[in-house]
Amino acid sequence: MNSTEQPTSFLDYQEFFFDAIVIGAGGAGMRAALALQQDGHQVAMVSKVFPTRSHTVAAQGGINAALANVSDDQWQWHMYDTIKGSDYLGDQDAIEFMCQEASHIVRELEHFGVPFSRLENGKIYQRAFGGQSQNYGESQAKRTCAAADRTGHAILHSLYQQNIAAGTEMFDEHFALDLIQDEQDRVCGVLIQDLQNSKLKVIWAQHTLLATGGAGQIFRTNSNASINTGDGLGMAQRIGVPLQDMEFWQFHPTGVAGKGMLISEATRGEGGILRNAENEPFMIKYAPKVKELASRDVVARAIAIEVEEGRGCGANKDYVLLDLTHLPTDVIENRLPGIRDICLTFLGLDPIDKPIPVFPTCHYMMGGIPTNINGQVIQPDIAIDKNLHGTTIEPQKTISGLYAIGECACVSVHGANRLGGNSLLDIVVFGRQAARHISAQLQQNSIPFSRPQQHTLSHLLERYQRWLTAEPETANTQDNVNAIKQAMQKTMEQGCSVFRDHTRMQQTVDALQAIEERFAKVSIADQSQIFNFERTSALELENLLSVAKATACSALARTESRGAHTRIDHNERDDQDWLKHSLYYPQQDTVLYKPVNMQPKQHAPFIPQKRVY
């Protein structure tokens, strides 16, 4: 690493030079940085929190791999389940690659020190999760490798320790503001802010990898950490990158009612039963074969319907019950200790004795920055045709120097609905693959990277400088960032939740326009430079608003029901007109489309059919 500094004013910045930049220190960023560092490259990892506070730490249930430790299994069956779970919107070449890599990835994590739970024979414990099957849907599989119910926590800490040992350079508590492009539109660095003192820094590198996670904070009730504000998506949109499949947001069936924090699918994998106010195990009506272990979108809709039709529990009849009381005490204590802690801490109940009140909560973003299998960000060449919703022209080109992985990316292995246990798999598989591609590029071009000549950051600094000055003349001093965020979350929950229709989504699009106008006039009261969280919240909100707009516009345009996108005014899946990915272009405020890749490289294609559970 090399650095220079010329401090003459607050908007001056210190410069650093690396081979590669990884923005985000969750499981995806950690795995990529580790691979690059082990290959001998100089890597900068930027994280707005201490790395072990990244949201991967909250992943509970496990990571999928066809190890066949408990039940007979094959990667081809895993591939089929993932494609079926995606409601056939997942790209089959990417899904094939992920499922083939899964067993190798899990064994690699084991060697990194991940303390997986064990069977009596010493092999990695595997539990049942929703949407998993043997022999292409015949019977339930047990595929999810687990470290009790704290699997993400175990993976993140193990990867962090490996990065420390490898010598990865970490910029902790630094907020990534904007990507930097040179005259040829190649991404050549990133502008960041040190949260401790608000000083600006520029990191220059040949390759920049976004691993910034999701944006669940666009919804009021969510299972996401407060740091999940779509920062990578906002940065990508500001350089003209479209966002793909943003209408598809997974509402996890079992969030703590009224609070949102997650009750893992592991509870149902271990035998938990969902009951309504009549004590009826109602999932048999919606998924007669697999019941509680249907895919997440099916279970979430079932719970919402039970509540909507008056069979909810409690004084307001606004939740159902997840019953674990019939399970052996040692199963809850040893396999679900984290869930028990959540119940004791936030609900004051012990799931050994009492059922848990649950309701769907925003959990995961299936869409994101479009990428290929190597993590390269795709910039499709487009031809706009309003009558045909737009078409794309192949081949797709990539944005030089820019990669994206994990939840902020859309490769697309999850399509319209993600299976539980596939998110942790996604981040480590494509984290490693992107690093391999970057490493190969660096080895081909061994010339040290330097700052582009005649480059200016003035346009980026102007956007940031707004939050450094006192109130602008047009400022609304009666408004504030927090109030605007709450308004955005409320309107998104009203218009783009589990069930959707044209009227409410159009109202959401209109409301977001008004909220953006409010945001353009707001100022911040805190002008200090030491951990100025009001300024950080304003910068995060700008990213959230861009993600919310992409979500609402993409959802309004898709006139069908598929996976997590359920429209009561278009309640059938339409493969003839809608078996395609959406692409929201912010500059044109336009939604265009590209085809789903239905051609795996080794396996025969899986043809869309009705999903039955």
Protein Blocks (a to p, Z undefined) as FASTA:
>chain_A
ZZddddfbfkbccddddfbdcedjbfklmmmmmmmmmnopacddddfbdfklpmklmpmk
bccddehlmbgcdfklmmmmmmmmnnopacfklmmmmmmmmmmmmmmmmmnopacdddfk
opacddddehiaeehhiaccdfbdcehjllmmmmmmmmmmmmmmnopacdehiacfbdcd
dfkopafbdcdddfklopacddddfbdcddebpaklmpmbdcbdfklnolmmmmmmmnop
acehklbccddfbacehklpacdfklmmnopacddfkopafklmmmmmnmmmmcfklmmm
mmmmmmmnopagcjkopaccddfklpcfklmmmmmmmmmmmmmmmnopafklpccddddd
dfbdfbdcdddfkopacdddddddfknnpaadddddddehiacehjlbcfblnlmacceh
klmmmmmmmmmmmmmmmmmmmmmmmcccdddehiafklmmmmmmmmmpccdfkbcfkbcf
klmmmmmmmmmmmmmmmbdcfklmmmmmmmmmmmmmmmmmpccfblcfbhpfklmmmmmm
mmmmmmmmmmmmmmmmmgcdehjbccfklmcccfklmgccddddfklopacdddddfbdf
kbccdddddddZZ
